[in-house]
């Protein structure tokens, strides 16, 4: 039986996930992030951002320098990368496997990105990469997921996302951008 309290074991809340990924995006885009930048990116007040960041600082996920520039700790970066990677994977699945429109795929992927386990995200990446076409391929994928889950429980797999999965996520993102540009040109 599934323990519904497992939900409480997620590393960050939906709001915290957006704060972490916004800081990461700002750092990548402009090389720095301030409270006002995060507020603008999220469309909320600086006060709301400050309140949220207080908890993230206390957990050691967000750091702030003497110039009030925000950064992410190693663990903060790992969590933000994982959330971003899960969002890309779920968007691709919802769009390509279920045929959902981009806007709905993005919205629903945002809802689950911080809730699903790393094992589920790894399995989804395997599925998207291999797209099993028959029962034999599906059985092989199920076996690979079992092996992966066992390896993770035994501590024999690096933390999510590994370089290979992160690269695949980037490839999916580039493919989506190309498709969107093609649709925009039509």
PAZAPA-4460 file (N, C-alpha, C; in steps of 0.05 Angstrom, whole numbers, plus 32768, in hexadecimal, padded with zeros to 4 digits):
% residues 186
    n_x    n_y    n_z   ca_x   ca_y   ca_z    c_x    c_y    c_z   seq   type   mol
   8011   7FE8   8000   8000   8000   8000   8012   8019   8000     1      X     A
   800A   802D   7FF1   8019   8046   7FEF   8013   8057   8007     2      X     A
   8028   8062   8012   8025   8074   8029   8021   8091   801F     3      X     A
   8009   809C   8021   8003   80B7   8017   8014   80CC   8025     4      X     A
   801F   80C6   803C   8030   80DA   804A   804B   80DE   803C     5      X     A
   8051   80CD   8028   8069   80CF   8018   806A   80EB   800B     6      X     A
   8053   80F6   8005   8051   8111   7FF9   8061   8125   800A     7      X     A
   8060   8122   8024   806E   8135   8036   808C   8133   8035     8      X     A
   8096   811E   8028   80B3   8119   8026   80C0   8127   800F     9      X     A
   80B1   8136   7FFF   80BD   8144   7FE8   80D1   8158   7FF1    10      X     A
   80E7   815B   7FE2   80FD   816D   7FEB   80F4   818A   7FEC    11      X     A
   80E2   8193   7FDB   80D9   81AF   7FDB   80BC   81B1   7FD4    12      X     A
   80AF   81C6   7FDC   8093   81CB   7FD4   8092   81D6   7FB7    13      X     A
   807A   81D8   7FAD   8076   81E3   7F92   8082   8200   7F90    14      X     A
   807C   8210   7FA4   8086   822B   7FA5   80A4   822C   7FA6    15      X     A
   80B0   821C   7FB8   80CD   821B   7FBB   80DA   8212   7FA1    16      X     A
   80CD   81FF   7F93   80D8   81F5   7F79   80DA   820C   7F66    17      X     A
   80C5   821D   7F64   80C6   8234   7F52   80DB   8248   7F5A    18      X     A
   80DF   824C   7F74   80F4   825F   7F7D   810F   8255   7F75    19      X     A
   8114   823B   7F7A   812F   8230   7F74   8134   8230   7F56    20      X     A
   8121   8228   7F46   8125   8227   7F29   8127   8244   7F1D    21      X     A
   8119   8257   7F29   811B   8273   7F20   8137   827E   7F25    22      X     A
   8142   8278   7F3D   815D   8281   7F43   8170   8274   7F30    23      X     A
   816D   825A   7F2B   817F   824D   7F18   817D   8259   7EFC    24      X     A
   8165   825E   7EF3   8162   826A   7ED8   816E   8286   7ED7    25      X     A
   816A   8296   7EEB   8175   82B1   7EEC   8194   82B0   7EEC    26      X     A
   819F   829E   7EFB   81BC   829B   7EFB   81C7   8294   7EE0    27      X     A
   81B8   8282   7ED2   81C1   8279   7EB7   81BD   8290   7EA3    28      X     A
   81A7   829F   7EA5   81A1   82B4   7E92   81B1   82CD   7E95    29      X     A
   81B4   82D6   7EAE   81C0   82F0   7EB2   81D8   82EF   7EC5    30      X     A
   81DE   82D8   7ED0   81F6   82D6   7EE1   81F2   82DE   7EFE    31      X     A
   81DB   82E7   7F05   81D5   82EE   7F21   81B6   82EC   7F25    32      X     A
   81AF   82EC   7F3E   8192   82EC   7F45   818F   82FB   7F5F    33      X     A
   817C   830D   7F5F   8175   831C   7F77   8158   8316   7F7E    34      X     A
   8150   831D   7F96   8134   8319   7F9F   8121   8326   7F8B    35      X     A
   8127   833E   7F82   8115   834C   7F70   8113   833E   7F55    36      X     A
   8129   8331   7F4C   8129   8322   7F33   8117   8309   7F35    37      X     A
   811A   82FB   7F4B   8109   82E4   7F50   80EC   82EC   7F51    38      X     A
   80E6   8302   7F5F   80CA   830B   7F62   80BF   8312   7F46    39      X     A
   80CE   831F   7F36   80C5   8326   7F1B   80C0   830D   7F0A    40      X     A
   80D3   82FA   7F0C   80D1   82E2   7EFC   80B8   82D1   7F04    41      X     A
   80B2   82D1   7F1E   809B   82C1   7F28   8081   82D1   7F29    42      X     A
   8083   82EB   7F25   806A   82FC   7F25   805E   82FF   7F41    43      X     A
   8070   8300   7F55   8067   8304   7F71   8077   831A   7F7D    44      X     A
   8070   8321   7F96   807D   8338   7FA3   8099   8330   7FAE    45      X     A
   80AA   8344   7FB2   80C4   833F   7FBE   80C1   8333   7FDA    46      X     A
   80AC   833D   7FE8   80A7   8333   8003   80A1   8315   8003    47      X     A
   8091   830C   7FF0   808B   82F0   7FEE   80A4   82DF   7FE9    48      X     A
   80B4   82EA   7FD7   80CD   82DC   7FD0   80DF   82DA   7FE9    49      X     A
   80E2   82F0   7FF7   80F3   82F1   800F   80EA   82DC   8024    50      X     A
   80D0   82DA   8028   80C5   82C7   803B   80CC   82AA   8032    51      X     A
   80C8   82A4   8019   80CE   828A   800F   80EC   8283   8010    52      X     A
   80FC   8297   8009   8119   8293   8009   8124   828E   8025    53      X     A
   8117   8299   8039   8121   8296   8054   8122   8278   805B    54      X     A
   810D   8269   8054   810D   824C   805A   8121   823D   8049    55      X     A
   8125   8246   8030   8138   8239   801E   8155   823E   8027    56      X     A
   8159   8256   8032   8174   825D   803D   8179   824C   8056    57      X     A
   8165   8249   8067   8168   823A   8080   816E   821C   807A    58      X     A
   8163   8212   8064   8168   81F7   805C   8182   81F4   804D    59      X     A
   8190   820A   8048   81AA   8209   803A   81A8   8206   801C    60      X     A
   8191   820C   8010   818D   8209   7FF4   8194   8222   7FE4    61      X     A
   818E   8239   7FF1   8193   8253   7FE5   81A8   8262   7FF6    62      X     A
   81BA   826F   7FE8   81CF   827F   7FF5   81CC   829C   7FEC    63      X     A
   81D6   82AF   7FFC   81D5   82CB   7FF4   81F0   82D7   7FFC    64      X     A
   81FC   82E7   7FE9   8215   82F3   7FEF   8211   830F   7FFB    65      X     A
   8227   831D   8000   8227   8337   800D   8219   834C   7FFB    66      X     A
   8217   8347   7FE1   820A   835A   7FCF   81EC   8353   7FCA    67      X     A
   81E2   8341   7FDA   81C6   8338   7FD8   81C0   8328   7FBF    68      X     A
   81D5   831D   7FB3   81D1   830B   7F9C   81CC   82EF   7FA6    69      X     A
   81B9   82E2   7F9A   81B1   82C8   7FA2   81C0   82B3   7F92    70      X     A
   81C4   829C   7F9E   81D0   8285   7F91   81C4   826C   7F9C    71      X     A
   81CC   8256   7F91   81C2   823C   7F9B   81DA   822C   7FA5    72      X     A
   81D5   821E   7FBB   81EA   820B   7FC5   81EB   81F4   7FB2    73      X     A
   81FE   81E2   7FB6   8201   81CB   7FA5   81E7   81BB   7FA6    74      X     A
   81DB   81B7   7FBD   81C2   81A9   7FC0   81AB   81B8   7FB3    75      X     A
   81AB   81D2   7FB5   8197   81E3   7FA8   8198   81E1   7F8A    76      X     A
   81B1   81E1   7F7F   81B4   81DC   7F62   81AA   81C1   7F5A    77      X     A
   81B1   81AD   7F6A   81A9   8191   7F63   818A   818F   7F63    78      X     A
   817D   819A   7F77   8160   8199   7F78   8154   81A9   7F61    79      X     A
   815E   81C1   7F5B   8153   81D1   7F45   8157   81C3   7F2A    80      X     A
   816F   81B7   7F26   8174   81A8   7F0D   8161   8191   7F0A    81      X     A
   815C   8183   7F21   814A   816C   7F21   812E   8174   7F1A    82      X     A
   8125   818A   7F26   810A   8194   7F21   8107   819C   7F04    83      X     A
   811A   81AA   7EFA   8119   81B3   7EDE   8119   819B   7ECB    84      X     A
   812A   8187   7ED0   812C   8170   7EC0   8111   8160   7EC0    85      X     A
   8106   815D   7ED8   80EC   814F   7EDA   80D6   815E   7ECA    86      X     A
   80D7   8179   7ECB   80C3   8189   7EBC   80C6   8183   7E9E    87      X     A
   80DE   8183   7E94   80E3   817F   7E78   80DA   8162   7E70    88      X     A
   80E1   814F   7E80   80D9   8133   7E7A   80BB   8130   7E7A    89      X     A
   80AD   813B   7E8E   8090   8138   7E8F   8083   8148   7E78    90      X     A
   808D   815F   7E72   8082   816E   7E5B   8084   815D   7E41    91      X     A
   809B   8151   7E3D   809F   8141   7E25   808C   8129   7E25    92      X     A
   8089   811C   7E3B   8077   8105   7E3D   805A   810D   7E38    93      X     A
   8051   8122   7E45   8036   812B   7E42   8030   8134   7E25    94      X     A
   8043   8141   7E1A   8040   814C   7DFF   8043   8135   7DEA    95      X     A
   8058   8126   7DEB   805F   8113   7DD6   8051   80F8   7DDA    96      X     A
   804E   80EF   7DF2   8041   80D4   7DF6   8023   80D6   7DFA    97      X     A
   801A   80EC   7E06   7FFD   80EE   7E0B   7FF0   8102   7DF8    98      X     A
   8000   8111   7DE9   7FF5   8123   7DD5   7FE9   813D   7DE1    99      X     A
   7FF0   8144   7DF9   7FE5   815C   7E05   7FF1   8175   7DF7   100      X     A
   7FE2   818B   7DF6   7FED   81A3   7DEB   8003   81AE   7DFD   101      X     A
   8015   81BE   7DF2   802C   81C8   7E00   8025   81D6   7E1A   102      X     A
   8011   81E8   7E19   800A   81F7   7E31   8001   81E5   7E48   103      X     A
   7FF0   81D1   7E42   7FE6   81BF   7E57   7FFD   81AD   7E60   104      X     A
   800E   81A4   7E4E   8025   8193   7E56   8037   81A2   7E69   105      X     A
   803C   81BC   7E63   804D   81CC   7E74   8040   81D1   7E8F   106      X     A
   8026   81D6   7E90   8018   81DB   7EA9   8018   81C2   7EBA   107      X     A
   8011   81AB   7EAE   8010   8192   7EBE   802C   8189   7EC7   108      X     A
   8040   818D   7EB6   805B   8185   7EBD   8064   8196   7ED5   109      X     A
   805C   81B0   7ED5   8063   81C1   7EEB   8057   81B8   7F06   110      X     A
   803F   81AC   7F04   8031   81A3   7F1C   803F   818A   7F28   111      X     A
   804C   817A   7F18   8057   8161   7F23   8075   8161   7F25   112      X     A
   8083   8174   7F1A   80A0   8173   7F18   80AE   8170   7F33   113      X     A
   80A3   817B   7F48   80B0   8179   7F62   80A4   8163   7F74   114      X     A
   8090   8155   7F69   8083   8141   7F79   808C   8124   7F73   115      X     A
   8093   811F   7F5A   809A   8104   7F52   80B6   80FC   7F5C   116      X     A
   80B8   80E2   7F60   80D2   80D8   7F69   80E7   80D8   7F53   117      X     A
   8100   80D7   7F5B   8115   80D6   7F47   8113   80BC   7F37   118      X     A
   810A   80A6   7F44   8107   808D   7F36   80F3   8090   7F1F   119      X     A
   80DC   809D   7F25   80C8   80A1   7F10   80D4   80B2   7EF9   120      X     A
   80E3   80C7   7F00   80EF   80D8   7EEB   8103   80C8   7EDB   121      X     A
   8113   80B8   7EE8   8126   80A7   7ED9   8117   8094   7EC6   122      X     A
   8102   8087   7ED0   80F2   8075   7EC0   80E5   8084   7EA8   123      X     A
   80DC   809C   7EAD   80D0   80AB   7E98   80E5   80B2   7E82   124      X     A
   80FD   80B9   7E8B   8112   80BE   7E78   8118   80A6   7E67   125      X     A
   8119   808E   7E74   811E   8075   7E66   8108   8070   7E52   126      X     A
   80EF   8075   7E5A   80D8   8071   7E48   80DA   8084   7E30   127      X     A
   80DF   809D   7E35   80E0   80B1   7E1F   80F7   80AB   7E0C   128      X     A
   810D   80A1   7E17   8124   809B   7E07   8120   8083   7DF5   129      X     A
   8111   8070   7DFF   810F   8056   7DF1   80F3   8053   7DE4   130      X     A
   80DF   8061   7DED   80C4   805E   7DE2   80BD   8041   7DDB   131      X     A
   80B8   8030   7DEF   80B3   8014   7DE9   809B   8011   7DD6   132      X     A
   809F   8001   7DC1   808A   7FFE   7DAD   807B   7FE4   7DB0   133      X     A
   8086   7FD1   7DBF   8078   7FB7   7DC2   807A   7FAD   7DDF   134      X     A
   806C   7F97   7DE4   806B   7F8C   7DFF   8087   7F84   7E09   135      X     A
   8097   7F79   7DF8   80B2   7F71   7E00   80C3   7F89   7E09   136      X     A
   80C1   7F9E   7DFA   80D0   7FB7   7E01   80C5   7FC2   7E1B   137      X     A
   80AB   7FC2   7E1F   809F   7FCC   7E38   80A8   7FBB   7E50   138      X     A
   80A9   7FA1   7E4C   80B2   7F8F   7E62   80D0   7F95   7E69   139      X     A
   80E0   7F9A   7E54   80FC   7FA0   7E58   80FF   7FBA   7E68   140      X     A
   80EE   7FCE   7E60   80EF   7FE8   7E6E   80E7   7FE5   7E8B   141      X     A
   80D2   7FD5   7E91   80C9   7FD0   7EAC   80E0   7FC3   7EBD   142      X     A
   80EE   7FB1   7EB0   8104   7FA4   7EBE   811B   7FB8   7EC4   143      X     A
   8121   7FC9   7EB0   8135   7FDE   7EB4   812E   7FF1   7ECB   144      X     A
   8114   7FF7   7ECD   810B   8009   7EE3   810F   7FFB   7EFE   145      X     A
   8108   7FE1   7EFF   810C   7FD2   7F18   8129   7FD2   7F20   146      X     A
   813B   7FCD   7F0D   8158   7FCD   7F12   8161   7FE8   7F1C   147      X     A
   8157   7FFD   7F0E   815E   8018   7F16   8155   801E   7F32   148      X     A
   813C   8018   7F39   8132   801D   7F53   8142   800E   7F68   149      X     A
   8149   7FF5   7F63   8159   7FE5   7F76   8175   7FF3   7F7A   150      X     A
   8181   7FFB   7F64   819B   8008   7F65   819A   8022   7F75   151      X     A
   8184   8031   7F72   8182   804A   7F81   817F   8044   7F9F   152      X     A
   816E   8030   7FA5   816A   8029   7FC2   8184   8020   7FCE   153      X     A
   8195   8013   7FBF   81AE   8009   7FC9   81C5   801E   7FC7   154      X     A
   81BD   8036   7FBD   81D1   804C   7FBC   81E5   8049   7FA6   155      X     A
   81DF   803A   7F92   81F3   8035   7F7C   81EF   8047   7F64   156      X     A
   81DD   805A   7F65   81D7   806C   7F4E   81DB   8088   7F57   157      X     A
   81E8   8098   7F46   81EC   80B5   7F4D   81D1   80C3   7F50   158      X     A
   81D1   80D9   7F5D   81B8   80E8   7F62   81AD   80F3   7F48   159      X     A
   8193   80F7   7F48   8185   8101   7F31   8188   811F   7F2F   160      X     A
   818C   812B   7F17   818F   811D   7EFE   81AC   8117   7EF8   161      X     A
   81B1   8100   7EEE   81CC   80F9   7EE5   81D2   8109   7ECC   162      X     A
   81EB   810B   7EC4   81F3   811A   7EAD   81E4   8111   7E93   163      X     A
   81E2   80F7   7E90   81D5   80EC   7E78   81B8   80F5   7E76   164      X     A
   81A9   80F3   7E8D   818D   80FB   7E8D   818A   8119   7E89   165      X     A
   819C   8128   7E95   819B   8145   7E92   81A0   814D   7E75   166      X     A
   81B3   8140   7E69   81B9   8145   7E4C   81A1   813E   7E3B   167      X     A
   8194   8128   7E41   817D   811F   7E32   8166   8134   7E35   168      X     A
   8163   813E   7E4E   814F   8153   7E53   8155   816C   7E42   169      X     A
   816E   8173   7E41   8176   818A   7E30   8170   8185   7E13   170      X     A
   8175   816D   7E0A   816E   8166   7DEE   8150   8168   7DE9   171      X     A
   8140   815E   7DFC   8123   8161   7DFA   811A   817E   7DF8   172      X     A
   8127   818E   7E09   8121   81AB   7E09   8127   81B8   7DEF   173      X     A
   813F   81B2   7DE3   8146   81BD   7DC9   8133   81B4   7DB4   174      X     A
   812B   819B   7DB4   8118   8190   7DA1   80FD   819F   7DA3   175      X     A
   80F4   81A4   7DBB   80DB   81B2   7DBF   80DD   81CF   7DB5   176      X     A
   80F4   81DC   7DBA   80F8   81F7   7DB1   80F7   81F9   7D92   177      X     A
   8104   81E5   7D85   8104   81E4   7D68   80E8   81E0   7D5D   178      X     A
   80D9   81CE   7D6A   80BD   81C9   7D62   80AC   81E2   7D65   179      X     A
   80B0   81F0   7D7C   80A1   8208   7D81   80A7   821E   7D6C   180      X     A
   80C1   8220   7D66   80C9   8234   7D51   80BD   822D   7D36   181      X     A
   80BC   8213   7D30   80B0   820B   7D16   8092   8211   7D16   182      X     A
   8084   820D   7D2C   8068   8213   7D2E   8063   8231   7D2D   183      X     A
   8075   8241   7D38   8072   825E   7D38   8075   8268   7D1B   184      X     A
   8086   825B   7D0B   808B   8264   7CF0   8073   825E   7CDD   185      X     A
   8062   824C   7CE5   804C   8243   7CD4   8035   8257   7CD4   186      X     A
***
